[in-house]
Amino acid sequence: MILSVTLNPSVDRTLIVETLKVADTNRVLNTETDAGGKGINVARVVGELGIDVLATGFLAGKPGLYVKHVLDQEGVPHSFVEVPGETRLNVLVESADGPPTTFNERGPEISNESWTQLLDTICSRIDSFTYVAMGGSIPPGLGPEAFSEIVSAVDRPCVVDADGAAMRIALDCKPFMVKPNRQEAERLLNVTIGDVGRALRAARELRDRGVTIAIVSLGKDGAVMSSGQGDFVAEPPRVEAVSTVGAGDSLIGGFMYGLEKCMSYEDCLRWGIAAGAATATTDASEICKRPKVEELLPGVIIREP
């Protein structure tokens, strides 16, 4: 069973416009709403693939109730700490004439008492879990060391997907696996990743810091992995991408499915890439469905560098 931690979940609202006009009125062609946050997405993917999972973290107000509703509809068990305020709203504006524009709220303030309650809840139930996944932004009231505190508190392999100081500090605790994307890895290591070879060097550098598995995701170009079972380059199957929202989280979900099934790291990566590609074919912030993942699996190319 997998525990998936989201400290700053969200309600994701996607607005589809024909052309985004600044300082003018924009007519919305379509609106889609979904639950969001890295750990939320990981939990949904893991559950969709048929693995037992529990989603936890902080939720607040009516938006928090909506997140629970989405998880309930998909049959994903959850146990959140309720806090004052409102779970944040993230707005993504998509237009045909340019890249998407995103507006992310900060999220509710987390008190020391609420943080202690979450840590106590996680630690009291940790014997039920084989892996712990965590990622996303840190909410107000908590410092960048939040993920590292979880990694240090649990005697389980941890998967961390975070940015900036939160990832740098978590690395000091040597989590089992990290998965930055290209831009996050560049900021983390102060390098420019212009090709697959440089991405693989970045993954190796991260692994040299004590993690067992380091994956750098590269969007439509796939991902690279440095691990105790070897280094690999993964190329995704050809798909018509509709939205990349949640694709990186789906990669983690697919990979963790493989871990739970005791697959080799190479096959775990294959499932992760297929899950990410499947999510890229869905609208807005929807996540992959298992039949689509299975359909795309044969098209994933995994090779040694």
C-alpha positions as CSV (number, residue, x, y, z in Angstrom):
1,M,0.0,0.0,0.0
2,I,1.2,3.5,-0.9
3,L,0.9,6.7,1.1
4,S,0.7,9.8,-1.0
5,V,1.2,13.1,0.8
6,T,0.0,16.5,-0.6
7,L,0.7,19.4,1.7
8,N,-0.9,22.0,-0.5
9,P,-3.7,20.4,-2.6
10,S,-5.7,22.5,-5.1
11,V,-8.8,22.8,-7.1
12,D,-7.7,23.2,-10.7
13,R,-9.8,25.3,-13.0
14,T,-9.0,25.2,-16.7
15,L,-10.3,28.0,-18.9
16,I,-10.2,27.4,-22.7
17,V,-10.1,30.6,-24.8
18,E,-9.6,31.1,-28.5
19,T,-7.0,33.8,-28.0
20,L,-5.7,35.2,-24.7
21,K,-6.0,39.0,-24.8
22,V,-4.2,41.0,-22.0
23,A,-6.1,44.0,-20.6
24,D,-9.2,43.0,-22.5
25,T,-12.3,40.8,-22.1
26,N,-11.7,37.1,-22.9
27,R,-14.7,34.9,-23.8
28,V,-14.3,31.4,-22.2
29,L,-15.2,28.6,-24.6
30,N,-15.1,25.8,-22.1
31,T,-14.3,25.4,-18.4
32,E,-13.1,22.2,-16.6
33,T,-12.6,21.7,-12.9
34,D,-10.7,18.9,-11.1
35,A,-8.8,18.1,-8.0
36,G,-5.1,18.9,-8.2
37,G,-1.7,18.7,-6.4
38,K,1.2,16.4,-7.1
39,G,0.4,13.9,-4.4
40,I,-3.3,13.9,-5.2
41,N,-2.5,13.1,-8.9
42,V,-0.1,10.3,-7.8
43,A,-2.8,8.8,-5.6
44,R,-5.4,8.9,-8.3
45,V,-3.0,7.2,-10.9
46,V,-1.9,4.5,-8.4
47,G,-5.6,3.8,-7.5
48,E,-6.6,3.7,-11.2
49,L,-3.8,1.2,-11.9
50,G,-5.2,-1.1,-9.1
51,I,-2.8,-0.5,-6.2
52,D,-4.0,0.2,-2.7
53,V,-3.3,3.8,-1.7
54,L,-4.1,6.4,0.9
55,A,-4.1,10.1,0.2
56,T,-3.3,12.5,3.0
57,G,-2.2,16.1,3.7
58,F,-4.1,19.3,4.4
59,L,-7.6,20.4,3.2
60,A,-9.7,23.4,4.0
61,G,-13.1,24.8,3.4
62,K,-15.5,24.1,0.5
63,P,-12.7,23.6,-2.0
64,G,-11.3,20.9,0.3
65,L,-14.7,19.2,0.2
66,Y,-14.5,19.2,-3.6
67,V,-11.1,17.5,-3.5
68,K,-12.6,14.8,-1.2
69,H,-15.6,14.4,-3.5
70,V,-13.3,13.8,-6.5
71,L,-11.3,11.2,-4.6
72,D,-14.5,9.5,-3.4
73,Q,-15.8,9.3,-6.9
74,E,-12.7,7.5,-8.0
75,G,-12.6,5.2,-5.0
76,V,-9.3,6.7,-3.6
77,P,-9.3,6.4,0.2
78,H,-8.1,9.5,2.1
79,S,-7.4,10.8,5.5
80,F,-6.7,14.6,5.6
81,V,-6.0,17.0,8.4
82,E,-8.7,19.8,8.2
83,V,-7.3,23.3,8.6
84,P,-8.9,26.8,8.7
85,G,-9.2,28.8,5.5
86,E,-9.7,27.4,2.0
87,T,-7.8,24.9,-0.2
88,R,-6.2,27.0,-3.0
89,L,-7.6,27.5,-6.4
90,N,-5.2,27.2,-9.4
91,V,-6.4,28.7,-12.7
92,L,-4.9,27.5,-16.1
93,V,-5.8,29.5,-19.2
94,E,-5.3,27.6,-22.4
95,S,-5.4,29.2,-25.9
96,A,-4.7,28.0,-29.4
97,D,-2.2,30.8,-30.1
98,G,0.3,30.3,-27.3
99,P,1.5,28.4,-24.2
100,P,-0.9,28.1,-21.2
101,T,-0.9,30.7,-18.5
102,T,-1.2,29.6,-14.9
103,F,-2.3,31.5,-11.8
104,N,-1.7,29.6,-8.5
105,E,-3.0,30.7,-5.1
106,R,-0.7,30.3,-2.0
107,G,-3.0,28.0,0.0
108,P,-4.1,28.1,3.6
109,E,-1.8,28.8,6.5
110,I,-0.7,25.7,8.4
111,S,-0.2,26.0,12.1
112,N,2.4,24.1,14.2
113,E,-0.4,22.1,15.7
114,S,-1.8,21.0,12.4
115,W,1.7,20.0,11.2
116,T,2.3,18.0,14.3
117,Q,-1.1,16.3,13.8
118,L,-0.3,15.3,10.3
119,L,3.2,13.9,11.2
120,D,1.6,12.0,14.1
121,T,-1.0,10.6,11.8
122,I,1.5,9.5,9.3
123,C,3.9,7.9,11.8
124,S,1.1,6.1,13.7
125,R,0.0,4.3,10.4
126,I,3.3,3.9,8.7
127,D,3.4,0.1,9.2
128,S,0.6,-0.2,6.7
129,F,2.6,1.3,3.8
130,T,5.5,0.1,1.7
131,Y,6.3,3.4,0.0
132,V,5.6,7.1,0.8
133,A,5.2,9.6,-2.1
134,M,5.2,13.4,-1.5
135,G,5.6,16.4,-3.7
136,G,4.3,19.8,-4.8
137,S,4.5,23.2,-3.1
138,I,4.9,24.0,0.6
139,P,1.9,25.9,2.0
140,P,2.2,29.1,4.1
141,G,3.2,28.4,7.7
142,L,5.6,25.5,6.8
143,G,9.3,25.9,5.9
144,P,11.1,24.2,3.0
145,E,12.3,21.5,5.4
146,A,8.7,20.0,5.5
147,F,9.4,17.1,3.1
148,S,12.7,16.3,4.8
149,E,11.0,16.0,8.1
150,I,8.6,13.4,6.7
151,V,11.4,11.5,5.1
152,S,13.3,11.5,8.4
153,A,10.2,10.5,10.4
154,V,9.2,7.4,8.4
155,D,11.1,4.2,8.1
156,R,9.9,3.7,4.5
157,P,11.3,4.4,1.1
158,C,10.2,7.9,0.1
159,V,9.6,9.4,-3.3
160,V,10.0,13.2,-3.5
161,D,9.0,15.4,-6.4
162,A,9.6,19.0,-5.3
163,D,11.3,22.2,-6.4
164,G,13.9,24.6,-5.1
165,A,14.9,24.6,-1.4
166,A,12.3,21.9,-0.5
167,M,14.1,19.4,-2.9
168,R,17.6,20.5,-1.9
169,I,16.9,20.0,1.8
170,A,15.1,16.7,1.2
171,L,18.1,15.4,-0.7
172,D,20.2,15.7,2.5
173,C,17.9,13.0,4.0
174,K,18.7,10.6,1.0
175,P,15.1,9.7,-0.1
176,F,14.7,6.5,-2.1
177,M,13.7,8.3,-5.3
178,V,13.5,11.9,-6.7
179,K,11.9,13.0,-9.9
180,P,12.6,16.6,-10.9
181,N,11.6,17.8,-14.4
182,R,14.1,19.4,-16.7
183,Q,13.6,23.0,-15.3
184,E,13.6,21.8,-11.7
185,A,16.9,19.8,-12.2
186,E,18.5,22.9,-13.8
187,R,17.6,25.1,-10.8
188,L,18.6,22.4,-8.4
189,L,22.1,21.7,-9.9
190,N,22.7,25.1,-11.5
191,V,23.2,23.6,-14.9
192,T,21.7,23.8,-18.4
193,I,20.1,20.6,-19.7
194,G,20.1,20.9,-23.4
195,D,20.0,17.3,-24.4
196,V,19.4,13.8,-23.2
197,G,23.1,13.3,-22.4
198,R,23.2,16.3,-20.1
199,A,19.9,15.2,-18.5
200,L,21.5,11.8,-17.7
201,R,24.5,13.5,-16.1
202,A,22.1,15.5,-14.0
203,A,20.4,12.3,-12.9
204,R,23.7,10.7,-12.0
205,E,24.7,13.7,-10.0
206,L,21.5,13.5,-8.0
207,R,22.1,9.8,-7.4
208,D,25.6,10.6,-6.2
209,R,23.9,12.5,-3.4
210,G,22.6,9.2,-1.9
211,V,19.3,8.4,-3.6
212,T,18.6,5.0,-5.1
213,I,16.7,6.3,-8.1
214,A,17.0,9.7,-9.8
215,I,14.7,10.4,-12.7
216,V,14.7,13.6,-14.7
217,S,11.5,14.0,-16.8
218,L,11.8,15.7,-20.1
219,G,8.2,16.2,-21.2
220,K,7.6,15.0,-24.8
221,D,11.2,13.8,-24.9
222,G,10.5,11.2,-22.2
223,A,12.9,10.8,-19.2
224,V,16.2,9.6,-18.1
225,M,16.9,7.4,-15.0
226,S,20.0,6.7,-13.0
227,S,19.5,3.8,-10.5
228,G,21.1,1.0,-8.7
229,Q,20.0,-1.3,-11.5
230,G,21.6,0.8,-14.2
231,D,21.1,4.0,-16.3
232,F,18.3,4.2,-18.9
233,V,16.9,6.6,-21.4
234,A,13.1,6.4,-22.0
235,E,11.3,7.5,-25.1
236,P,7.5,7.9,-25.0
237,P,5.1,6.4,-27.5
238,R,3.8,8.8,-30.2
239,V,0.6,10.4,-29.0
240,E,-1.4,13.5,-29.8
241,A,-0.9,15.5,-26.6
242,V,-3.9,17.4,-25.4
243,S,-2.7,18.7,-22.1
244,T,0.6,18.0,-20.1
245,V,-1.0,18.8,-16.7
246,G,-0.3,15.9,-14.4
247,A,1.9,14.0,-16.8
248,G,4.9,14.1,-14.5
249,D,2.8,13.0,-11.6
250,S,1.4,10.2,-13.6
251,L,5.0,9.1,-14.4
252,I,5.6,8.7,-10.7
253,G,2.3,6.9,-10.2
254,G,3.1,4.4,-13.0
255,F,6.6,3.9,-11.6
256,M,5.3,3.2,-8.1
257,Y,2.8,0.8,-9.5
258,G,5.7,-1.2,-10.9
259,L,7.5,-1.0,-7.5
260,E,4.5,-2.4,-5.8
261,K,4.4,-5.2,-8.3
262,C,8.2,-5.9,-7.7
263,M,9.1,-5.1,-11.3
264,S,12.7,-4.2,-12.3
265,Y,13.4,-0.5,-12.3
266,E,13.5,-0.6,-16.1
267,D,9.9,-2.0,-16.3
268,C,8.8,0.5,-13.6
269,L,10.1,3.3,-15.8
270,R,8.2,1.8,-18.8
271,W,4.9,1.9,-16.8
272,G,5.7,5.4,-15.7
273,I,6.3,6.7,-19.2
274,A,3.2,5.0,-20.5
275,A,1.1,6.5,-17.7
276,G,2.5,10.0,-18.4
277,A,1.8,9.7,-22.1
278,A,-1.7,8.4,-21.4
279,T,-2.4,11.4,-19.2
280,A,-1.1,13.8,-21.9
281,T,-3.9,12.6,-24.2
282,T,-6.6,13.6,-21.7
283,D,-8.3,17.0,-21.3
284,A,-7.1,19.6,-18.8
285,S,-6.2,18.1,-15.5
286,E,-7.7,14.6,-16.0
287,I,-5.4,11.7,-15.3
288,C,-4.8,8.5,-17.3
289,K,-7.0,5.4,-17.4
290,R,-5.5,1.9,-17.1
291,P,-6.7,0.7,-20.6
292,K,-4.9,3.6,-22.3
293,V,-1.8,3.0,-20.3
294,E,-1.8,-0.7,-21.3
295,E,-2.4,0.3,-24.9
296,L,0.7,2.6,-24.9
297,L,3.1,0.3,-23.0
298,P,4.4,-1.5,-26.2
299,G,5.3,1.8,-27.7
300,V,7.6,2.9,-24.9
301,I,11.3,2.6,-25.8
302,I,13.8,2.0,-23.0
303,R,17.4,1.8,-23.9
304,E,20.8,2.0,-22.2
305,P,22.7,5.2,-22.9
